[in-house]
Amino acid sequence: MAKDNDNHMEIDSGRRQVLRGALAAATVASASGLSLRPLYAAVAKPEVTKAVLGFIALTDASPLIIAKEKGFFAKHGMPDVQVTKQASWGTTRDNLVLGSAGSGIDGAHILTPMPYLISSGKVTQNNVPTPMYVLARLNLDSQAISVAAEYADLKLGLDAKPFKAALEKKKSAGNAVKAAMTFPGGTHDCWIRYWLAAGGIDPDKDIETIVVPPPQMVANMKVGTMDCFCVGEPWNEQLKNQKIGYTAVNTAEIWNKHPEKSFAMRADWVDAHPNATKALLMAVQEAQMWCDERGNSAELAQIVSGRQWFNCPVPDILPRLQGRFDYGNGKIVEDSPHVMKFWRENASYPYRSHELWFLVEGVRWGKFKADEDLNGLIAKVNREDLWREAARELGVAAAQIPQSTSRGLETFFDGKVFDPANPGAYLASLAIKRSS
């Protein structure tokens, strides 16, 4: 009898999970004006019900967390998905190389360039490649570059030139100067290098760049480990709230509507489980729609603040999620256009032109050779075709599915222009670089 009761409890629990997913999906569909597919539509059954996905405690991991918490994974036939916290991007890489069969992970919330660095063996042990696929972009915008409180009088912003003079003065007194980012060749490395170089600071010669995991940035700034850092939220807001430093730049001020994190998986897992991959993608896409609804921001912040997720106070998460940016240097923007975007502005679609920019920056700083076939690598790693299939099956309107794999010309705050059709011209225009 006890066993029978346990079975009934399991069935009831499963029903509740599916119903929660259906209700959340209906809310998203209504708010987004979409016509999502029926819950029990005739679709290919996933080959498995489980995948192990990693995440770092950053606001842009929210779509994976919400897909789990709100039942979107369960709704699409993947109730056993595990979303597991990773200690650092290096740990994420190592666990992707292992795969879940080796007690690692199958996919992850990840810095956009990392699947390319892993697939090409640039950052793996003995340079052995682990083929990866980028399946979706998780967000646009809303990372930040923060500086220590000792530079409060400079009130630094987009122009890093005053910072250069301050760093030179500090070095002349015999003190080290350091800039922290989260992974060599990752997005945060790209943003802080771009900002420094635009201000005449060579990130390899004028300042030492160091690697610090996102959740450890604030603690390291507190003990004076670095002079500045680049990381995603909520850690810049937390730094400001603790009066340890201030935000100099929202990265969208460097490049408006810039690509940021991606959802990527091991290629062998995707190839072996095409239906399950589509199910995961559809769940993530729905979660992105949910995350993008302003009315959900407070609940989103409450969910991700939990110990198993960010373990971070809601006041450090919510303001910038809602678009209120108090830089901590006297600058306050109440409704910033540079708020994090999860779905709108085609945030979820992984443009191949954006992948190319990151790889060209990799050439700029010596991560890739100038003669490497970058477009060939993108063709192997970027699976925007799978994104389109999932979006169509989900019922996303054709108008919300980009017609081109390129977003076209991209303009940066210093006037530099990246033309995906002529990346060499962009590279040639940059004064500070390691490669031509």
C-alpha positions as CSV (number, residue, x, y, z in Angstrom):
1,M,0.0,0.0,0.0
2,A,2.8,2.4,0.9
3,K,4.4,1.7,-2.5
4,D,1.1,2.4,-4.2
5,N,0.8,5.7,-2.3
6,D,4.3,6.6,-3.3
7,N,3.4,6.0,-7.0
8,H,0.4,8.3,-6.6
9,M,2.5,11.0,-5.1
10,E,5.0,10.7,-7.9
11,I,2.2,11.0,-10.5
12,D,0.6,13.9,-8.7
13,S,4.0,15.6,-8.5
14,G,4.6,15.1,-12.2
15,R,1.2,16.5,-13.0
16,R,1.8,19.6,-10.9
17,Q,5.1,20.2,-12.6
18,V,3.6,19.9,-16.1
19,L,0.7,22.2,-15.1
20,R,3.1,24.8,-13.6
21,G,5.0,24.7,-16.9
22,A,1.8,25.0,-18.9
23,L,0.6,28.0,-16.8
24,A,3.9,29.7,-17.1
25,A,3.9,29.1,-20.9
26,A,0.4,30.5,-21.2
27,T,1.5,33.6,-19.3
28,V,4.5,34.1,-21.5
29,A,2.5,33.6,-24.7
30,S,-0.1,36.1,-23.6
31,A,2.4,38.7,-22.5
32,S,4.5,38.3,-25.7
33,G,1.7,38.2,-28.1
34,L,2.9,34.8,-29.3
35,S,1.0,31.7,-30.3
36,L,3.0,29.0,-28.8
37,R,2.3,25.4,-29.7
38,P,-0.3,23.4,-27.6
39,L,1.1,21.5,-24.6
40,Y,0.2,18.1,-26.1
41,A,1.0,18.8,-29.7
42,A,2.3,15.9,-31.8
43,V,6.0,16.5,-31.7
44,A,9.0,14.1,-31.7
45,K,9.6,12.7,-28.3
46,P,13.0,13.5,-26.8
47,E,15.4,10.6,-26.8
48,V,16.2,11.2,-23.2
49,T,14.6,13.2,-20.4
50,K,17.8,14.4,-18.7
51,A,20.7,16.7,-19.5
52,V,23.2,18.2,-17.2
53,L,23.7,22.0,-17.7
54,G,26.2,24.2,-16.0
55,F,25.8,27.9,-15.0
56,I,27.8,30.6,-13.3
57,A,26.1,32.9,-10.7
58,L,25.4,35.7,-13.1
59,T,22.1,37.4,-14.0
60,D,22.4,36.3,-17.6
61,A,22.2,32.6,-16.5
62,S,18.5,33.3,-15.6
63,P,16.9,31.6,-18.6
64,L,18.4,28.2,-17.6
65,I,17.3,28.7,-14.0
66,I,13.8,29.8,-15.0
67,A,13.4,27.0,-17.5
68,K,14.0,24.6,-14.5
69,E,12.1,26.5,-11.8
70,K,9.1,27.4,-13.9
71,G,8.8,23.9,-15.5
72,F,9.6,24.8,-19.1
73,F,12.1,21.9,-19.4
74,A,9.4,19.6,-18.0
75,K,6.8,21.0,-20.3
76,H,8.9,20.0,-23.3
77,G,9.5,16.5,-22.2
78,M,12.8,17.1,-20.3
79,P,11.7,16.9,-16.6
80,D,15.0,15.5,-15.4
81,V,17.3,18.4,-16.5
82,Q,19.8,19.3,-13.9
83,V,21.1,22.9,-13.7
84,T,24.3,22.9,-11.7
85,K,26.4,25.7,-10.3
86,Q,30.0,25.9,-11.6
87,A,32.8,27.5,-9.5
88,S,34.5,29.3,-12.5
89,W,34.6,29.4,-16.2
90,G,37.6,27.2,-16.0
91,T,35.6,24.6,-14.2
92,T,32.8,25.0,-16.8
93,R,35.4,24.2,-19.5
94,D,36.8,21.2,-17.6
95,N,33.3,19.7,-16.9
96,L,32.3,20.2,-20.6
97,V,35.4,18.3,-21.7
98,L,34.4,15.5,-19.2
99,G,30.7,15.4,-20.3
100,S,28.0,14.0,-18.0
101,A,29.3,10.5,-18.8
102,G,32.5,11.5,-17.0
103,S,30.6,13.2,-14.1
104,G,30.8,16.5,-15.9
105,I,28.2,18.5,-17.8
106,D,26.5,18.3,-21.3
107,G,26.1,22.0,-21.9
108,A,26.2,25.4,-20.2
109,H,25.5,29.0,-19.8
110,I,28.8,30.2,-21.2
111,L,30.9,33.1,-22.4
112,T,30.2,33.3,-26.2
113,P,33.9,32.8,-27.3
114,M,34.4,29.7,-25.1
115,P,32.8,27.1,-27.3
116,Y,35.2,28.2,-30.1
117,L,38.2,28.1,-27.8
118,I,37.2,24.7,-26.6
119,S,36.3,23.3,-30.1
120,S,39.6,24.4,-31.5
121,G,41.6,23.1,-28.5
122,K,42.9,26.6,-27.6
123,V,42.1,26.3,-23.9
124,T,41.9,22.6,-23.3
125,Q,44.5,20.2,-21.8
126,N,47.1,19.2,-24.4
127,N,45.1,21.3,-26.9
128,V,42.8,18.4,-27.5
129,P,39.6,19.8,-29.1
130,T,36.1,19.0,-27.6
131,P,33.6,19.9,-30.4
132,M,30.9,22.3,-29.2
133,Y,27.7,23.8,-30.7
134,V,26.4,27.3,-29.9
135,L,22.6,26.8,-29.8
136,A,21.3,30.2,-28.6
137,R,22.4,33.5,-27.3
138,L,21.2,34.0,-23.7
139,N,21.2,37.8,-23.5
140,L,22.4,41.1,-24.9
141,D,24.1,43.9,-22.9
142,S,24.4,44.9,-19.2
143,Q,27.9,43.7,-18.1
144,A,30.0,46.4,-16.5
145,I,33.5,47.7,-15.9
146,S,34.0,48.7,-12.3
147,V,37.0,50.5,-10.7
148,A,38.2,50.6,-7.1
149,A,37.1,53.4,-4.7
150,E,40.7,54.8,-4.7
151,Y,39.8,56.2,-8.2
152,A,36.6,57.9,-7.0
153,D,37.9,61.4,-7.7
154,L,38.4,60.5,-11.4
155,K,34.7,59.7,-11.8
156,L,35.7,57.4,-14.7
157,G,33.4,56.7,-17.6
158,L,33.8,55.8,-21.2
159,D,37.1,57.7,-21.6
160,A,39.8,55.7,-19.9
161,K,42.5,58.3,-20.6
162,P,42.4,59.7,-17.0
163,F,42.8,56.2,-15.7
164,K,46.0,55.8,-17.7
165,A,47.6,58.7,-16.0
166,A,46.5,57.4,-12.6
167,L,47.9,53.9,-13.3
168,E,51.2,55.4,-14.5
169,K,51.5,57.4,-11.2
170,K,50.8,54.3,-9.2
171,K,53.3,52.2,-11.0
172,S,56.0,54.9,-10.7
173,A,55.5,54.6,-6.9
174,G,56.4,50.9,-7.2
175,N,52.9,49.5,-6.9
176,A,51.4,46.8,-9.2
177,V,48.3,47.7,-11.3
178,K,45.9,44.9,-12.3
179,A,42.7,44.5,-14.3
180,A,40.5,41.4,-13.6
181,M,38.3,39.6,-16.0
182,T,36.7,36.1,-15.8
183,F,38.4,34.0,-18.5
184,P,41.1,34.7,-21.1
185,G,39.5,35.4,-24.5
186,G,36.0,35.5,-22.9
187,T,33.5,38.4,-23.3
188,H,34.6,40.2,-20.2
189,D,38.2,40.0,-21.4
190,C,37.1,41.5,-24.7
191,W,35.1,44.4,-23.1
192,I,37.8,45.5,-20.6
193,R,40.6,45.2,-23.3
194,Y,38.5,47.3,-25.7
195,W,37.9,50.0,-23.1
196,L,41.5,50.1,-21.9
197,A,42.9,50.1,-25.4
198,A,40.5,52.9,-26.6
199,G,42.0,55.0,-23.8
200,G,45.5,54.3,-24.8
201,I,46.2,51.7,-22.2
202,D,47.8,48.5,-23.5
203,P,46.2,45.6,-21.6
204,D,49.2,43.4,-22.0
205,K,51.9,46.0,-21.3
206,D,50.5,48.9,-19.2
207,I,48.5,46.8,-16.7
208,E,48.5,43.1,-15.6
209,T,45.3,41.2,-16.5
210,I,44.3,38.5,-14.0
211,V,41.5,35.9,-13.9
212,V,38.9,36.0,-11.1
213,P,35.7,34.0,-11.0
214,P,32.6,36.3,-11.1
215,P,31.3,35.6,-7.6
216,Q,34.7,36.4,-6.2
217,M,35.2,39.8,-7.8
218,V,33.8,41.9,-5.0
219,A,35.8,40.1,-2.3
220,N,39.0,40.5,-4.3
221,M,38.4,44.2,-4.9
222,K,37.8,44.6,-1.2
223,V,41.3,43.3,-0.3
224,G,42.9,45.3,-3.1
225,T,43.6,42.5,-5.6
226,M,42.8,44.6,-8.6
227,D,42.3,48.2,-9.7
228,C,39.4,47.5,-12.1
229,F,37.4,44.5,-13.3
230,C,34.8,43.5,-15.9
231,V,32.1,41.1,-14.9
232,G,28.3,40.6,-15.3
233,E,25.7,41.5,-12.8
234,P,24.9,41.3,-10.0
235,W,28.5,41.8,-8.9
236,N,29.0,45.4,-10.1
237,E,25.8,46.4,-8.2
238,Q,27.0,44.6,-5.1
239,L,30.4,46.3,-5.4
240,K,28.7,49.7,-5.5
241,N,26.3,48.8,-2.7
242,Q,29.2,47.9,-0.4
243,K,31.0,51.2,-1.4
244,I,34.1,49.3,-2.4
245,G,34.2,50.8,-5.9
246,Y,31.9,52.1,-8.6
247,T,30.7,51.4,-12.2
248,A,32.6,53.3,-14.8
249,V,30.9,51.8,-17.9
250,N,27.9,49.7,-18.8
251,T,29.3,47.5,-21.6
252,A,26.3,48.4,-23.8
253,E,27.8,52.0,-23.8
254,I,30.8,50.4,-25.5
255,W,28.7,48.5,-28.0
256,N,25.0,49.0,-27.9
257,K,23.0,45.7,-28.0
258,H,26.1,43.6,-27.9
259,P,26.0,39.8,-27.7
260,E,27.0,38.3,-24.4
261,K,26.4,34.8,-23.0
262,S,25.4,31.8,-25.0
263,F,23.7,28.4,-24.4
264,A,26.1,25.8,-25.8
265,M,26.3,22.0,-25.7
266,R,28.8,19.3,-26.5
267,A,28.4,18.5,-30.2
268,D,28.3,14.7,-29.6
269,W,25.4,15.1,-27.2
270,V,23.4,17.2,-29.7
271,D,24.2,14.8,-32.6
272,A,23.0,11.9,-30.5
273,H,19.8,13.6,-29.2
274,P,18.4,15.9,-31.8
275,N,14.8,15.8,-30.4
276,A,16.0,16.4,-26.9
277,T,18.2,19.3,-28.1
278,K,15.1,20.9,-29.7
279,A,13.2,20.4,-26.5
280,L,15.9,22.1,-24.5
281,L,16.0,25.0,-27.0
282,M,12.3,25.5,-26.9
283,A,12.3,25.5,-23.1
284,V,15.2,28.1,-23.0
285,Q,13.4,30.3,-25.6
286,E,10.2,30.3,-23.6
287,A,12.2,31.1,-20.4
288,Q,13.9,34.0,-22.2
289,M,10.5,35.4,-23.1
290,W,9.4,35.1,-19.4
291,C,12.6,36.7,-18.2
292,D,12.1,39.7,-20.5
293,E,8.7,40.6,-19.1
294,R,9.3,43.6,-16.8
295,G,6.4,42.4,-14.6
296,N,8.4,39.3,-13.8
297,S,11.6,41.1,-12.7
298,A,10.9,41.0,-9.0
299,E,10.0,37.3,-9.0
300,L,13.0,36.6,-11.2
301,A,15.4,38.3,-8.7
302,Q,13.8,36.5,-5.8
303,I,14.2,33.1,-7.5
304,V,17.8,33.5,-8.6
305,S,18.9,35.0,-5.3
306,G,18.5,31.6,-3.6
307,R,21.4,29.8,-2.1
308,Q,21.4,27.1,-4.8
309,W,21.5,29.7,-7.5
310,F,23.3,33.0,-6.8
311,N,23.3,33.1,-3.0
312,C,23.1,36.9,-3.3
313,P,20.7,39.6,-1.8
314,V,17.8,40.6,-4.0
315,P,18.8,44.4,-3.7
316,D,22.0,43.5,-5.5
317,I,20.1,41.9,-8.3
318,L,16.8,43.7,-8.9
319,P,17.6,47.4,-9.7
320,R,19.8,46.8,-12.8
321,L,17.5,44.0,-13.9
322,Q,14.7,46.6,-13.9
323,G,16.9,49.2,-15.7
324,R,17.9,51.4,-12.8
325,F,21.6,52.0,-12.9
326,D,23.2,53.8,-10.0
327,Y,26.9,53.9,-11.1
328,G,28.1,54.9,-7.6
329,N,30.0,57.9,-9.0
330,G,27.1,60.4,-9.0
331,K,25.6,59.1,-12.3
332,I,22.1,57.6,-12.0
333,V,20.0,56.3,-15.0
334,E,16.5,55.5,-14.0
335,D,15.3,53.7,-17.1
336,S,18.4,52.6,-19.0
337,P,18.2,51.5,-22.6
338,H,21.2,49.3,-21.8
339,V,19.2,47.0,-19.5
340,M,19.8,43.3,-20.0
341,K,17.8,41.8,-22.9
342,F,16.9,38.2,-22.9
343,W,14.5,37.9,-25.9
344,R,13.6,41.3,-27.4
345,E,15.9,42.8,-30.0
346,N,16.5,39.3,-31.3
347,A,18.6,38.7,-28.2
348,S,18.2,34.9,-28.3
349,Y,19.3,34.4,-31.9
350,P,23.0,33.6,-32.3
351,Y,24.1,35.8,-35.2
352,R,27.1,34.4,-37.0
353,S,28.4,37.9,-37.6
354,H,28.7,38.4,-33.8
355,E,30.6,35.1,-33.5
356,L,33.0,36.5,-36.1
357,W,33.6,39.7,-34.1
358,F,34.7,37.7,-31.1
359,L,37.0,35.6,-33.2
360,V,38.5,38.7,-34.8
361,E,39.1,40.1,-31.3
362,G,40.8,36.7,-30.6
363,V,43.1,37.4,-33.5
364,R,43.7,41.0,-32.2
365,W,45.0,39.7,-28.9
366,G,46.8,36.6,-30.1
367,K,44.2,33.9,-29.2
368,F,43.8,32.9,-32.9
369,K,46.2,33.1,-35.8
370,A,45.6,35.7,-38.5
371,D,45.4,33.0,-41.2
372,E,42.9,30.7,-39.4
373,D,39.7,30.0,-41.2
374,L,37.4,31.8,-38.8
375,N,34.2,31.5,-40.9
376,G,34.9,27.8,-41.3
377,L,35.1,27.4,-37.5
378,I,31.8,29.3,-37.1
379,A,30.1,27.0,-39.6
380,K,31.1,24.1,-37.4
381,V,30.2,25.6,-34.1
382,N,27.2,27.9,-34.6
383,R,23.9,26.1,-35.0
384,E,21.6,28.9,-35.6
385,D,19.7,26.5,-37.9
386,L,18.6,24.5,-34.8
387,W,17.6,27.7,-33.1
388,R,15.3,28.5,-36.1
389,E,13.8,25.0,-36.1
390,A,13.0,25.3,-32.4
391,A,11.5,28.8,-32.7
392,R,9.3,27.8,-35.6
393,E,8.0,24.7,-33.8
394,L,7.4,26.8,-30.7
395,G,5.2,29.1,-32.7
396,V,7.4,32.2,-32.8
397,A,6.1,34.6,-35.4
398,A,8.2,34.7,-38.6
399,A,8.8,38.5,-38.0
400,Q,10.7,37.6,-34.8
401,I,13.0,35.1,-36.6
402,P,15.9,36.9,-38.2
403,Q,16.2,36.5,-42.0
404,S,19.9,36.8,-42.1
405,T,22.8,35.3,-40.1
406,S,24.4,38.7,-40.1
407,R,23.2,41.8,-38.2
408,G,25.3,43.9,-40.5
409,L,27.6,46.8,-39.5
410,E,28.3,47.3,-35.8
411,T,29.5,50.6,-34.5
412,F,31.4,51.1,-31.2
413,F,31.6,54.1,-28.9
414,D,35.0,55.2,-30.3
415,G,33.7,55.3,-33.9
416,K,35.3,52.0,-34.9
417,V,33.1,50.0,-37.3
418,F,33.0,46.2,-37.7
419,D,31.8,45.0,-41.1
420,P,31.4,41.2,-41.0
421,A,32.1,41.2,-44.8
422,N,35.4,42.9,-44.2
423,P,36.8,42.1,-40.8
424,G,40.4,42.9,-41.9
425,A,39.5,46.6,-42.2
426,Y,38.2,46.7,-38.6
427,L,41.4,45.0,-37.4
428,A,43.6,47.4,-39.3
429,S,41.8,50.4,-37.7
430,L,42.8,49.4,-34.2
431,A,45.9,51.0,-32.8
432,I,46.7,48.6,-30.0
433,K,46.8,44.9,-30.9
434,R,49.1,41.9,-31.0
435,S,48.3,40.9,-34.6
436,S,47.6,42.6,-37.9
